[in-house]
């Protein structure tokens, strides 16, 4: 790297690294460093009247106060922070005092990783700390961390720019309190859901990410090319049709946490790469799946928070079962005053015009109804609500309603004005399924680039017979948003998709230099 591209602090740190090496201290040692304690556990278990406890800890230096022969540092490990007291005479006895002055005072920086061995005590200021008896340099930090300051509960100089936070999540996790907790809760949510399904005997499986037919959803796929086979392949938009093949093959209940890809827009609730959980259970219908879904979400909320109530933005949502249920037609009637029962495409276009909803010639009946619901109804459902019985044109993979062939046995779960889950009594009539696929082909020919492809292998599988089945998909990233009170999907993805980073011209070193600590 050209030194002219480095800030003054970065040059200082590289010089420090070289000086350490000249002194025979390796700034990036290879040997294992064994720890036996963590910051939070040390504080929780400390007792004033107990014998001093010897500990070995490791972490990143987050602050330092040098006071002659004695110094303090704040060490951050994977669980939190703890103060470390360092005495020159104890760390560097006898003739090594100059080593202390050189290494600790001049060559260590905020951000460096160190290992500390010593014992736990309480300072005169009543703070539980580690009295260092040995200090080991574990890794030198060559870039300075943003120094986030807090006074009287107010954060100053915070690392708050979303563009920087999402691009440099590694820095965000270090300096911003609470970010790591979101991702710890994300894992708890996945584990709680797995436990719910595993306890019921369902099998977690894996299905292909590269697919010859991007089936299972209405979405625009990413396209790639397989050189050896010389064929186009698609990154999966859904795993539904593969999981149904497994039900046909004899499994009674299967689920998968599926990484899906859709070549569509990005906003606060959509990322082109996302995680969806889909489950399929034989001999069940969508009514059973509604009961199961609300039981599962209540359990997850309790496992993560100890309560069924969470705050999402300025609204409180309660995941305690049971949830409200209303048909899509009744929902549209309730929020627009229009009964769309039996309307054809021409009549629906007139309704869109009447309600001020944009539409175009590529939209069929299903898309028009979807636009009406999305524009006029969806945002009203803050508490978990099942929207049921969708028109058949909107649901090409769903079984016809047992009481009304114009509708399907489908529900979507709305939470905080957004769709969270989508489920069906699955269509298992191969003749009906072929006709639905052919209707999707006609929509594609009209210009609908989200219409489904015809998957002839799936149709062949259906002809071997699929038992009555209920399936459900749930957007895991959106679920994490709701369960952690976040309003942007970027907050719950470690590395959300970003536009290419622009080259930023370096300012002069004088303008950006400051205290190297």
BELJOSUL-V676738 format. One record per backbone hydrogen bond with DSSP energy under -0.5 kcal/mol. CO is the residue of the C=O (numbers start at 1). NH is the residue of the N-H. Records with the same first field share a line. If there is no record, write none. Layout:
# BELJOSUL-V676738
CO->NH / NH
This chain:
# BELJOSUL-V676738
2->5
3->6
7->11
8->12
9->13
10->14
11->15
12->16
13->17
14->18
15->19
16->20
17->21
18->22
19->23
20->25
21->24
24->26
25->27
26->29
27->140
32->34
38->42
39->43
40->44
41->45
42->46
47->50
53->120
55->118
56->36 / 37
57->116
59->114
60->76
61->111
63->74
65->67 / 72
67->70
69->88
70->67
71->86
72->65
73->75 / 84
74->62 / 63
75->77 / 82
76->60
80->77
82->75
83->130
84->73
85->132
86->71
87->90 / 91
88->92
93->96
94->97
95->98
96->100
97->101
98->102
99->103
100->104 / 105
102->106 / 107
103->107 / 108
109->112
112->61
113->138 / 139
114->59
115->136
116->57
117->133 / 134
118->55
119->131
121->129
123->126
126->128
127->123
128->83
129->121 / 131
130->85 / 132
131->119
134->117
136->115
139->113
140->142
146->148
147->149
149->156
151->154
154->151
156->149
158->160
161->165
162->166
163->167
164->168
166->169
168->171 / 172
169->173
170->174
171->175
172->176
175->177
176->179
178->182
179->182 / 183
180->184
181->185
182->186
183->187
184->188
185->189
186->190
187->191
188->192
189->193
190->194
191->195
192->196
193->197
194->198
195->199
197->200 / 202
198->201
203->255
209->211 / 236
211->234
213->215
217->219
219->221
220->263
222->235
224->233
225->227
226->230 / 231
231->226
233->224
234->211
236->261
239->243
240->244
241->245
242->246
243->247
244->248
245->249
246->251
247->250
252->282
253->203
254->280
255->205
256->258 / 278
258->260 / 276
260->274
262->264
267->270
268->489
270->267
272->262
274->260
275->476 / 477
276->258 / 278
277->474
278->256
279->472
280->254
281->284 / 470
285->289
286->290
287->291
288->292
289->293
290->294
291->295
292->296
293->297
294->298
295->299
296->300
297->301
298->302
299->303
300->304
301->305 / 306 / 307
302->306
308->319
310->312 / 317
311->313
312->315
315->312
317->310 / 319
324->386
326->388
327->331
328->332
329->333
330->334
331->335
332->336 / 337 / 338
333->337
338->340
340->343
344->348
345->349
346->350
347->351
348->352
349->353
350->354
351->355
352->356 / 357
353->356
356->358
360->363
364->368
365->369
366->370
367->371
368->372
369->373
370->374
371->375
372->376
373->377 / 378
377->380
378->381
380->382
381->417
382->416
384->324
385->387 / 414
386->326 / 388
387->412
388->328
390->408
391->394
392->395
395->398
397->427
399->409
404->401 / 407
406->392
407->401
408->410
409->425
410->389
411->423
412->387 / 414
413->420 / 421
414->385
415->418
418->415
420->475
421->413
422->473
423->411
424->426 / 471
425->399
428->430
429->433
430->434
431->435
432->436
433->437
434->438
435->439
436->440
437->441
438->442
439->443
440->444
441->445
442->446
443->447 / 448
444->447
447->449
448->451
453->455
454->456
455->459
456->460
457->461
458->462
459->463
460->464
461->464
462->465
468->283
469->426
470->281
471->424
472->279
473->422
474->277 / 476
475->479
476->480
477->481
478->482
479->483
480->484
481->485 / 486
482->485
485->313
488->491
489->492
490->493
493->496
503->505
508->511 / 512
509->512 / 513
